[in-house]
């Protein structure tokens, strides 16, 4: 490979990492305060960029592409549940990696597309457009005072045991061994 390819790779990687960092730490982390998700999505971006950079330069069959997506799907089955907002940011981070890794469009157009994406996220997820909710993950003992399948009962139990006024409660996990439930609570 020639030096021009390496310089182009460094330029695309730098633009990709910069844009993904703005997305995950400049927007997502500042608004949602979830460092784990920000770091995970940024790392996913780096890995997707690396894989696609290699695949863009080799013959790659459709079957191999489906196999790659099947592997990614297995990760989602074995991972903890993410909120819809987290998934959207993850997808945005991966999308940026795809756009920058495949050297099929002009770099100027790539930058414009990324700037439009970032500006759209800034506006759509702006706290002034939707009243921000705080979110936390809690564990409650299953003390038989609430029914896990009854949302109103769970909301009431969260309020009683934590003093929070939850607006939305999402069941994450039930552990029969410790007799606890893990919940994602927006309040």
ZIGI-V682479 format. One record per residue. RES is the residue in three letters. PHI is phi as a letter, one per 20 degrees, with the letter a starting at -180 (* if undefined). NEAR is the number of other ideal C-beta (glycine too) atoms within 12 Angstrom. D_LAST is the distance of its C-alpha to the last C-alpha in Angstrom with 1 decimal. Layout:
res;phi;near;d_last
RES;PHI;NEAR;D_LAST
RES;PHI;NEAR;D_LAST
This chain:
res;phi;near;d_last
UNK;*;11;54.6
UNK;e;8;55.4
UNK;f;9;53.9
UNK;f;11;52.5
UNK;f;15;50.3
UNK;f;13;48.9
UNK;f;14;48.3
UNK;f;22;46.6
UNK;f;26;44.4
UNK;f;16;43.4
UNK;f;20;42.7
UNK;f;34;40.5
UNK;f;26;38.7
UNK;f;19;38.1
UNK;f;30;36.8
UNK;f;38;34.6
UNK;f;27;33.1
UNK;f;24;32.6
UNK;f;36;30.9
UNK;f;43;28.6
UNK;f;26;27.8
UNK;f;29;26.9
UNK;f;41;24.6
UNK;e;39;22.9
UNK;d;26;23.0
UNK;f;21;23.6
UNK;d;31;20.8
UNK;g;37;18.5
UNK;f;24;18.2
UNK;f;20;17.9
UNK;e;29;15.0
UNK;d;31;13.1
UNK;l;19;14.5
UNK;d;27;15.6
UNK;f;15;19.3
UNK;g;20;20.3
UNK;f;33;19.6
UNK;f;31;21.3
UNK;f;21;24.3
UNK;f;27;24.5
UNK;f;37;24.7
UNK;f;34;27.1
UNK;f;22;29.3
UNK;g;35;29.2
UNK;g;41;30.5
UNK;f;27;33.3
UNK;f;25;34.3
UNK;f;34;34.3
UNK;g;34;36.3
UNK;f;22;38.8
UNK;f;26;39.4
UNK;f;32;39.8
UNK;f;27;42.1
UNK;f;19;44.4
UNK;f;22;44.1
UNK;f;24;44.9
UNK;d;17;48.3
UNK;c;11;49.3
UNK;f;10;50.2
UNK;c;17;47.2
UNK;e;11;47.5
UNK;f;10;45.0
UNK;f;10;44.9
UNK;f;16;43.9
UNK;f;16;41.1
UNK;f;13;39.8
UNK;f;15;40.2
UNK;f;21;38.0
UNK;f;17;35.2
UNK;f;14;35.6
UNK;f;16;35.2
UNK;f;21;31.9
UNK;f;13;30.8
UNK;f;12;31.5
UNK;f;17;29.3
UNK;f;18;26.3
UNK;f;11;27.3
UNK;e;10;27.4
UNK;d;19;24.2
UNK;f;19;20.7
UNK;f;19;18.5
UNK;d;26;17.1
UNK;f;24;14.5
UNK;f;17;16.4
UNK;f;28;15.8
UNK;g;32;17.2
UNK;f;20;20.1
UNK;f;25;20.9
UNK;f;39;21.2
UNK;g;35;23.3
UNK;f;25;25.5
UNK;f;38;25.9
UNK;f;42;27.0
UNK;f;32;29.4
UNK;f;31;30.7
UNK;f;42;31.7
UNK;f;38;33.6
UNK;f;32;35.4
UNK;f;34;36.4
UNK;e;40;37.7
UNK;f;33;39.4
UNK;e;23;41.5
UNK;e;26;44.0
UNK;d;15;44.9
UNK;c;17;43.8
UNK;g;12;44.8
UNK;f;21;42.8
UNK;f;12;42.4
UNK;f;15;40.9
UNK;g;29;38.5
UNK;f;23;37.4
UNK;f;17;36.9
UNK;f;23;34.9
UNK;f;34;32.6
UNK;f;21;32.2
UNK;f;19;31.4
UNK;f;30;28.8
UNK;f;29;27.2
UNK;f;19;27.4
UNK;f;18;25.8
UNK;f;32;22.8
UNK;g;22;22.6
UNK;f;15;22.6
UNK;f;20;20.6
UNK;d;28;17.6
UNK;f;16;17.9
UNK;g;17;14.8
UNK;f;11;16.9
UNK;e;12;17.3
UNK;c;13;13.8
UNK;g;11;11.0
UNK;f;18;9.3
UNK;d;22;5.7
UNK;e;20;5.5
UNK;c;28;6.4
UNK;b;24;8.4
UNK;d;26;11.1
UNK;c;28;12.1
UNK;d;22;15.3
UNK;d;35;16.0
UNK;f;21;19.6
UNK;e;26;20.8
UNK;e;15;22.3
UNK;m;11;23.2
UNK;e;17;21.0
UNK;b;25;18.9
UNK;d;17;20.1
UNK;g;30;18.6
UNK;e;12;19.8
UNK;d;14;18.2
UNK;g;19;14.6
UNK;f;15;14.4
UNK;f;22;15.8
UNK;f;32;13.5
UNK;g;28;10.4
UNK;f;20;12.6
UNK;f;29;13.7
UNK;f;36;10.4
UNK;f;23;9.9
UNK;f;18;13.5
UNK;e;24;13.9
UNK;d;21;11.2
UNK;n;11;10.5
UNK;e;24;6.7
UNK;d;17;5.7
UNK;f;29;4.2
UNK;e;19;5.1
UNK;b;22;6.9
UNK;c;35;8.7
UNK;c;28;11.7
UNK;f;30;14.7
UNK;d;25;16.2
UNK;b;22;19.2
UNK;d;19;21.0
UNK;d;17;23.6
UNK;f;10;26.4
UNK;f;8;28.1
UNK;e;13;25.6
UNK;l;14;24.1
UNK;c;20;20.5
UNK;c;31;17.8
UNK;d;25;15.6
UNK;c;36;12.2
UNK;d;31;10.0
UNK;d;32;6.3
UNK;d;26;3.8
UNK;b;22;0.0
